[in-house]
Every structure is written in C-alpha cells, then in structure tokens.
Amino acid sequence: MINRILALLIRYKNISFGSFPRLLSIFYWPTVQILFWGYFTNFFMSNDSFGIWSTLNIILSAVVLWDVLFRGQLGLTISFFEELWSRNLPNLFITPLKDIEMVYGLILISLIRTLIGITPAVFFANYFFDFHLFELGLYLIFLFLNLIIFGWSIGFIVSGLVLRYGQAFEELAWAIIFIILPFSCVYYPLDSLPNIVQDIALFLPTVHIFETMRFILIENKIVLNNVFIIIFLNLFYLILSILFFLKMIFVARKRGLLFNQGE
Amino acid sequence: MLKTSIRTKNLSKSYDNKTVVSNVSINLPYGGIFGVLGKNGAGKTTFLAMLMGLITPSEGEIFIFDKSLKLHKYEILKNINFQSPYVDLPKKITVMQNLIFYARLYDVKHIKKKILKLSDDLFIKDLLDNIYGTLSSGQKTRVNLCKALLNDPKLLLLDEPTASLDISTSEFIRKYIKSFQKKNNSTILITSHNLEEIEKMCSHIILLEKGKIKFDGKKNELFKQNKSSSLKDIFLNDD
C-alpha cells in the first residue's frame, strides 16, 4: 500500500513541480492575495472621503473593467488553445490561412467573447446595485478598448509561449493576469504602492487606465497626458506581442512543433 | 502542362545536430499514387510535413507543381490537402461546422453542395449534425478524408490513412482514394506501415531509411532489385 501511495505522490510531484509555470501556479495565489488585499485595505483605511456609494461605484466599475482585460486575454488564448487541445494545428497550418489572418481571427473572437461575457454583468450590476458604469460616457469605450487591447497583448505572449514551450505554460493563461493585478492599481490609486513598485507599475497601461477611470468618476475630468501614455503603451505592447506570437509560429515550424501539440 | 508534382533538392532536416531527413532529392511526375515507406523514425512524417510547409527544412529546396514552396507557399497550399489519424478536428463542434470551416479556408464554391456530395460518397451524411468528438475512429477517418478532399486537392498527402480501422472500412477508404485519384488525375502521396496497402495502391515507392533515400522508383524495380515478390519480404529480409 505504501508503495502505491508513494507512486502517486511522486507522480503528482512530477506533474506539479515539473515545470516553472506549474510551480509558479502553486505559490502565486497566496502571494497575489496578500499583496492585493494589503494595498486595498491600506487605501481604504486611510481614505473615507468619497462616501460609501461613490466608493462602491468606483469598485464595481473597476471590477467590470478588470474583467474586460481578463476576458479579452482569456478569449484569445482559449480560442488558440482549442486548436492545440484538439490536435488541429497541422490541419490549420496547411490551409492557405496566413499567420497574420490567424492573429486577426483571434482578436475578433476575443472581442465578441468579451462583449458577450461583460454585457449581462453590467446590466445586473446596474439593476441590483444602482451601479452606473455608463457615467463614464464615451470614455468607457476608450477604457474598454484599451483594456481589451492589453488583454490581447498578454494573450499573444501566452499563446506564443505555449506553442514554443508546450502545455506547461498553459497555467500562465489563468495566472498572468492575477500576477499583474496588485501592480495595476485596479482598486486603489498608484500612490498606495511603495515608491519603487510605482516606478515599475508605470510601465503597465492598466495603471494609467484605472487612474483615468477613477479620475473621471471622482473629478469628472480626463488627463490628456494619461490618454497618450495609454495609447502609446498599448500600441507598443500589442505590436511587440503580435511579433512575438508570429515569431513563435516561425520557430514552431523550424522545430517541428506544430505536429506534436495536443492532448 | 505541369511536369512534376513534387520535386525536392537535397532536402534535409536536423534538430539539435540530430539529422532526421538527409539529402532527399526526389522527382515525382504529375498524377498517380506514390508510397513513402520506412520504419519508425525513418523520417516519413517529417518529410511529409516539410512538403506541406509545416516544418521548415534545414537545407534544400521543395518545388510543388514546379513552383518553389518557399516563394509560392499560399498559392500552393490552396491545392494541397492532408489527412492523418494523428491530427484531429475540433471535438466540441459538429462535423458539418468543422467541414464548413475548412471549406471556407480553402475558398470552396457552393460549400453546402460540396459537403453533401462528399459526405454522401463517404457515407457520413448521417453524421453531419453529430459532435465530432463523439464519433468512432472509423467515422473520424472518413470525416477527415472528407475534409482532405474539400478543395479537390491536386496533391493529397495521406499519413497512414487506414491506421486502426477495420478491414472493410480500410478497403472502402483505399477504393475511394483510388477512384478519387483517377477522376481528378491528382497526385497522392501515402505513408503507411501497412505494406500490403502500399503494394496494392502505389506503383512508385520511396523507401526511407534513417532519413535517407534507400530506394526511389517503380515498385517492380524494387522487387527485382531485392529479388522479392512482396514489400513484406523486403522489410523482413532487411532486419
């Protein structure tokens, strides 16, 4: 009996600790939770000037918009993973489908999936909690588009890594968003973070997007400089991630990886 | 008129200094069924994958229908198709949805009509509304063959087309492939471990051994050269 239990234990150990992404998935949750709730509590303990309903509105707006990023990324990676899981990549890549056409297809399906996923959530929040995301007006479209674009950037990076390094990297599809969550200042402002972390966080478009969202909801204003930074960072990351994804397809062809993917 | 269907020049593929295909040069005429034989690890699948642009060669050149695959890839791919038991279609959607998807990728005209005609020929009409993942392996093979024929390929690559199928389904598939070839005068390249199958279907055989060409020519010449009357004898004597 001990031998059989030991065999199971070794097997699960090999599966769980066999690759860096899997190992990462074991400890990222507790770390992320601590960081996130720590910054969140700090901020709300020291700020009670907004009033409970304004605060709730800001938090719910942040929840919905954060989900845009998550759905955008997941919508792209899962659509690509479906091809891997079903061992369909060779069929796909021997058609006249160009690599860049695949990029466009993934972007469009992610947009559709995100809209379908988010729309009911917004209406439920509106109905049950008197939540007015639409107070953001036209800016909502700007914020939505920029969040989903950053989701695509992450999605292309994750898809490229999975194509190149195999399914161990699939864990990243779910983990990566939550790794950047504490540094994205979704539910608290940038100055809640320690100075050194702030300097790094500024490279994330999400920081500027959520700062903009709060500024609109509280001050009813938009900082133009922030808008330019968001557009610049997003375009930079999107182009970089698409080039990375295309490069990984190229490498996969070179290393014969398109044939060996699948469950 | 096309002179050759497949021409390769010193085609090689290596991974981390391990050579899988080495200096393969072939010249296959247009039209006919050709067999690629070899033991496990001989480089058959890698060779086939290079012909479809799925694997980039380390060295050498590939010409399909007298055009460089490197320079005219997407134009060539319109006229190629492929089937393998090791490559599947998305399991969560129906057979029809899968076939429509591929028909669109190949720009097939009158998609529904084409699918209905092929599915009728391959006896999968009743399966069109079934979820692909629920099909048996024999049914999946026929669906995959249907996918492979959607664009009336001038070059059809088949990797073990009857692997894990029962005798009657295998025989049906073989007959169908033969009749398709005759009707369309296409080129079909088959890899198989089923020597009898290759013997029955192919007039021309390419024998690969450790990534190199051991034989490339008419089946009868191979028999003559090895003083054997069957491929099985040649393979067994080789051991």
HADDOCK unambig.tbl for C-alpha pairs under 7 A between the chains (distance, minus, plus):
assign (segid A and resid 83 and name CA) (segid B and resid 90 and name CA) 6.75 0.50 0.50
assign (segid A and resid 86 and name CA) (segid B and resid 88 and name CA) 6.07 0.50 0.50
assign (segid A and resid 86 and name CA) (segid B and resid 89 and name CA) 6.13 0.50 0.50
assign (segid A and resid 86 and name CA) (segid B and resid 90 and name CA) 5.00 0.50 0.50
assign (segid A and resid 86 and name CA) (segid B and resid 91 and name CA) 6.28 0.50 0.50
assign (segid A and resid 87 and name CA) (segid B and resid 87 and name CA) 5.45 0.50 0.50
assign (segid A and resid 87 and name CA) (segid B and resid 88 and name CA) 5.21 0.50 0.50
assign (segid A and resid 87 and name CA) (segid B and resid 89 and name CA) 6.95 0.50 0.50
assign (segid A and resid 88 and name CA) (segid B and resid 87 and name CA) 5.94 0.50 0.50
assign (segid A and resid 88 and name CA) (segid B and resid 88 and name CA) 5.18 0.50 0.50
assign (segid A and resid 88 and name CA) (segid B and resid 89 and name CA) 5.26 0.50 0.50
assign (segid A and resid 88 and name CA) (segid B and resid 90 and name CA) 6.49 0.50 0.50
assign (segid A and resid 90 and name CA) (segid B and resid 54 and name CA) 6.87 0.50 0.50
assign (segid A and resid 90 and name CA) (segid B and resid 87 and name CA) 6.80 0.50 0.50
assign (segid A and resid 93 and name CA) (segid B and resid 54 and name CA) 6.70 0.50 0.50
assign (segid A and resid 94 and name CA) (segid B and resid 52 and name CA) 5.99 0.50 0.50
assign (segid A and resid 94 and name CA) (segid B and resid 53 and name CA) 6.91 0.50 0.50
assign (segid A and resid 94 and name CA) (segid B and resid 54 and name CA) 6.75 0.50 0.50
assign (segid A and resid 94 and name CA) (segid B and resid 77 and name CA) 6.33 0.50 0.50
assign (segid A and resid 95 and name CA) (segid B and resid 77 and name CA) 5.77 0.50 0.50
assign (segid A and resid 95 and name CA) (segid B and resid 78 and name CA) 6.57 0.50 0.50
assign (segid A and resid 95 and name CA) (segid B and resid 105 and name CA) 6.51 0.50 0.50
assign (segid A and resid 95 and name CA) (segid B and resid 106 and name CA) 6.62 0.50 0.50
assign (segid A and resid 96 and name CA) (segid B and resid 74 and name CA) 4.90 0.50 0.50
assign (segid A and resid 96 and name CA) (segid B and resid 77 and name CA) 5.36 0.50 0.50
assign (segid A and resid 96 and name CA) (segid B and resid 78 and name CA) 5.60 0.50 0.50
assign (segid A and resid 96 and name CA) (segid B and resid 105 and name CA) 6.73 0.50 0.50
assign (segid A and resid 96 and name CA) (segid B and resid 106 and name CA) 6.66 0.50 0.50
assign (segid A and resid 97 and name CA) (segid B and resid 105 and name CA) 6.45 0.50 0.50
assign (segid A and resid 253 and name CA) (segid B and resid 54 and name CA) 5.63 0.50 0.50
assign (segid A and resid 253 and name CA) (segid B and resid 55 and name CA) 4.53 0.50 0.50
assign (segid A and resid 253 and name CA) (segid B and resid 56 and name CA) 5.52 0.50 0.50
assign (segid A and resid 254 and name CA) (segid B and resid 55 and name CA) 5.66 0.50 0.50
assign (segid A and resid 254 and name CA) (segid B and resid 56 and name CA) 4.83 0.50 0.50
assign (segid A and resid 255 and name CA) (segid B and resid 15 and name CA) 6.80 0.50 0.50
assign (segid A and resid 256 and name CA) (segid B and resid 55 and name CA) 5.17 0.50 0.50
assign (segid A and resid 258 and name CA) (segid B and resid 54 and name CA) 6.73 0.50 0.50
